[in-house]
Amino acid sequence: MIRIMLITFSYIIFGSCTNNDQKVDTALLVQKEDIKLVAPKLKDNNFFFKDNTLISFYETFANSKVFYKVNNAKYKQYNGPFVISKSSQLSYFCADSDFINSDTISQNYFNTVNFKRFKIEGSEPSEPYLNKGLSALNNIAKADFQFKDEEWIAFKDSVVKFELTVQDIVSQKGTIGFSFLNMQSSWIFKPQKISVEAVNDEGEVFSKQQQVIDSKSISTDGFFYTTIQLEKPSLIYKIEIEQLDSLPSWHPGHGGQPWLFMDEIIVF
């Protein structure tokens, strides 16, 4: 909260500096090295694409620069829009020698060519975030970074279960991707565990995997995407997602029930 107030205050100071230098109290400016920059903001959220997608950022505060990398490449300065044509992870942050660098944000982009269509059944979302229902999880449409976006559906249950029936098998391994929202100030937390089972026509489990996630610690708001890969693919997957039983001790709403927000499940 203190950082947010400082950043807001700095906008007022430096804004007036642009128009009238005589009005600025230079004693206030010596504290600017203690101000943390706000992370850059993407202009579009075309996280799912068929051929390619154009990446661009809004203008940043003062003279700060945006630095980014795609996958494991080295960071470089952003000088204008660029194109991504393959499924990739974009990481970026804002930097200026007079301020503290912003948090680094990572965002996944997906080329949908190899996505598998599937039918989904299972736990129904909770009021008032029913929106599109379970169809929101397999419509290849990414939600905006606003929890009221209709592409998000939310769950209050401590355990959420789904069964996916895939149309066909193409890949040698079964990979399932999950997209969540993490916005702790609004009681929205990442899940603490995800389990996936590959099941045959007789209902027998022949491959399974799980992932444990640190969802109790304080973390930066943003999209949270993770994948689970099984040794063998299947036409049927059973999924179980566990969220925190209650908000952690550090949270102002300690003891209350957190929300689990999802907008997409991907099979490829």
HULIN-V510854 format. One record per residue. RES is the residue in three letters. SS is DSSP state (2 for helix, 1 for strand, 0 for the rest). PHI is phi in whole degrees, 0 to 359 (none if undefined). OMEGA is omega in degrees with one decimal (* if undefined). Layout:
[[RES,SS,PHI,OMEGA] [RES,SS,PHI,OMEGA]]
This chain:
[[MET,0,none,-179.7] [ILE,2,296,-179.6] [ARG,2,296,-179.9] [ILE,2,298,179.1] [MET,2,295,180.0] [LEU,2,295,-179.4] [ILE,2,295,177.9] [THR,2,300,-179.8] [PHE,2,296,-178.4] [SER,2,294,176.3] [TYR,2,300,-179.9] [ILE,2,294,-178.4] [ILE,2,297,-174.1] [PHE,2,286,175.7] [GLY,2,295,179.5] [SER,2,289,179.0] [CYS,2,297,-179.8] [THR,2,294,-174.4] [ASN,2,266,-174.7] [ASN,0,204,-175.9] [ASP,2,300,-175.6] [GLN,2,292,-177.4] [LYS,2,275,-174.4] [VAL,0,271,174.2] [ASP,0,273,-174.8] [THR,2,296,178.5] [ALA,2,295,179.0] [LEU,2,283,-175.3] [LEU,2,287,-177.6] [VAL,0,293,-179.5] [GLN,0,268,-174.4] [LYS,2,293,178.4] [GLU,2,291,176.8] [ASP,2,267,-178.1] [ILE,0,269,178.7] [LYS,1,266,-179.3] [LEU,0,290,174.2] [VAL,0,278,-179.8] [ALA,0,299,178.4] [PRO,0,300,179.4] [LYS,0,243,177.7] [LEU,1,288,-179.9] [LYS,0,284,-177.6] [ASP,0,231,177.4] [ASN,0,239,177.9] [ASN,0,278,-174.4] [PHE,0,283,174.9] [PHE,1,246,-177.0] [PHE,1,210,-179.7] [LYS,0,262,-178.0] [ASP,0,253,177.8] [ASN,0,200,177.9] [THR,1,219,-177.9] [LEU,1,267,-179.6] [ILE,1,254,175.8] [SER,0,209,-177.7] [PHE,1,239,171.1] [TYR,0,288,177.9] [GLU,0,298,-176.4] [THR,0,258,-177.5] [PHE,0,293,176.1] [ALA,0,51,-178.2] [ASN,0,257,-177.9] [SER,0,294,-177.4] [LYS,1,244,175.7] [VAL,1,262,174.7] [PHE,1,240,-176.3] [TYR,1,214,171.7] [LYS,1,214,176.1] [VAL,1,248,-176.2] [ASN,0,57,-174.7] [ASN,0,259,177.4] [ALA,0,290,178.3] [LYS,0,280,177.4] [TYR,0,294,174.0] [LYS,1,219,-176.6] [GLN,1,285,177.7] [TYR,0,280,179.8] [ASN,0,239,-179.7] [GLY,0,158,-177.5] [PRO,0,304,176.9] [PHE,1,217,-172.2] [VAL,1,248,170.9] [ILE,1,244,-177.9] [SER,0,243,179.0] [LYS,0,244,173.7] [SER,0,302,-171.7] [SER,1,210,171.5] [GLN,1,249,178.2] [LEU,1,259,176.6] [SER,1,242,-176.3] [TYR,1,204,177.3] [PHE,1,204,-179.4] [CYS,1,248,-176.6] [ALA,1,220,174.9] [ASP,0,201,-175.5] [SER,0,297,-178.5] [ASP,0,270,-175.8] [PHE,0,227,173.7] [ILE,1,280,179.4] [ASN,0,303,176.8] [SER,0,289,170.7] [ASP,0,297,174.5] [THR,0,271,-179.9] [ILE,1,254,175.1] [SER,1,242,-178.1] [GLN,1,226,178.5] [ASN,1,269,174.6] [TYR,1,241,-172.4] [PHE,1,231,168.1] [ASN,1,278,-169.7] [THR,2,274,-176.0] [VAL,2,304,-176.1] [ASN,2,263,178.8] [PHE,0,290,179.4] [LYS,0,257,175.9] [ARG,0,284,-179.3] [PHE,1,208,174.2] [LYS,1,261,-178.1] [ILE,1,234,174.7] [GLU,1,224,176.4] [GLY,1,145,-176.3] [SER,0,302,178.8] [GLU,0,269,179.1] [PRO,0,294,-175.8] [SER,0,261,172.5] [GLU,0,295,2.2] [PRO,0,263,-173.5] [TYR,0,251,176.9] [LEU,0,287,179.3] [ASN,0,44,-176.3] [LYS,0,273,-178.4] [GLY,2,68,-176.7] [LEU,2,296,178.1] [SER,2,297,178.1] [ALA,2,294,-175.1] [LEU,2,273,179.2] [ASN,0,225,-179.2] [ASN,0,257,178.5] [ILE,0,50,177.9] [ALA,0,222,-176.8] [LYS,0,276,177.4] [ALA,0,283,175.2] [ASP,0,280,179.1] [PHE,0,279,175.8] [GLN,0,217,-173.1] [PHE,0,292,177.1] [LYS,0,272,176.4] [ASP,0,302,-174.3] [GLU,0,291,176.6] [GLU,0,282,176.6] [TRP,0,277,164.8] [ILE,1,235,-172.2] [ALA,1,228,-176.8] [PHE,1,230,174.2] [LYS,0,261,-178.7] [ASP,0,299,178.9] [SER,0,289,177.1] [VAL,1,230,179.0] [VAL,1,244,-176.5] [LYS,1,234,177.1] [PHE,1,224,169.4] [GLU,1,233,-179.9] [LEU,1,252,174.3] [THR,1,244,-173.9] [VAL,1,271,-176.8] [GLN,0,289,-179.4] [ASP,0,205,178.3] [ILE,0,248,178.4] [VAL,0,237,-177.3] [SER,0,285,-179.8] [GLN,0,279,177.0] [LYS,0,231,179.1] [GLY,1,263,179.7] [THR,1,244,179.5] [ILE,1,242,178.1] [GLY,1,251,-178.0] [PHE,1,230,179.9] [SER,1,241,-177.1] [PHE,1,233,172.4] [LEU,1,249,175.8] [ASN,1,240,-178.7] [MET,1,215,-167.9] [GLN,2,298,179.3] [SER,2,295,177.7] [SER,2,257,177.1] [TRP,0,70,179.6] [ILE,1,256,-174.9] [PHE,0,237,171.6] [LYS,0,295,175.5] [PRO,0,289,178.0] [GLN,0,262,176.6] [LYS,1,201,175.3] [ILE,1,233,177.9] [SER,1,238,178.9] [VAL,1,230,177.0] [GLU,1,236,172.4] [ALA,1,266,-172.6] [VAL,1,237,176.6] [ASN,0,272,-176.2] [ASP,0,296,179.5] [GLU,0,272,-179.6] [GLY,0,83,-179.3] [GLU,0,273,178.8] [VAL,1,278,179.9] [PHE,1,243,176.0] [SER,1,201,179.5] [LYS,1,210,-179.0] [GLN,1,203,176.4] [GLN,1,220,-179.9] [GLN,1,224,176.8] [VAL,1,261,-173.9] [ILE,0,237,175.7] [ASP,0,281,-178.3] [SER,0,255,-177.9] [LYS,0,278,-175.6] [SER,0,288,175.6] [ILE,0,293,-179.2] [SER,0,217,-178.3] [THR,0,291,175.9] [ASP,0,299,177.6] [GLY,1,161,174.5] [PHE,1,285,175.0] [PHE,1,235,-179.7] [TYR,1,238,178.6] [THR,1,214,179.3] [THR,1,233,172.6] [ILE,1,233,-178.6] [GLN,1,245,177.5] [LEU,1,261,-177.9] [GLU,0,291,-179.1] [LYS,0,227,177.9] [PRO,0,280,-180.0] [SER,0,208,171.9] [LEU,0,269,-178.8] [ILE,1,229,176.8] [TYR,1,234,173.3] [LYS,1,252,-173.1] [ILE,1,237,175.7] [GLU,1,229,-178.2] [ILE,1,241,179.8] [GLU,1,254,173.5] [GLN,0,248,-178.6] [LEU,0,300,177.0] [ASP,0,292,179.8] [SER,0,204,179.5] [LEU,0,294,-176.3] [PRO,0,294,-172.8] [SER,0,298,-178.0] [TRP,0,283,-174.2] [HIS,0,280,178.5] [PRO,0,304,179.8] [GLY,0,262,-176.8] [HIS,0,317,179.9] [GLY,0,98,178.7] [GLY,0,284,-178.4] [GLN,0,267,178.3] [PRO,0,285,176.1] [TRP,1,254,173.1] [LEU,1,246,-179.3] [PHE,1,252,177.6] [MET,1,230,175.6] [ASP,1,228,-178.1] [GLU,1,194,165.9] [ILE,1,240,-174.9] [ILE,1,237,174.9] [VAL,1,241,178.7] [PHE,0,206,*]]
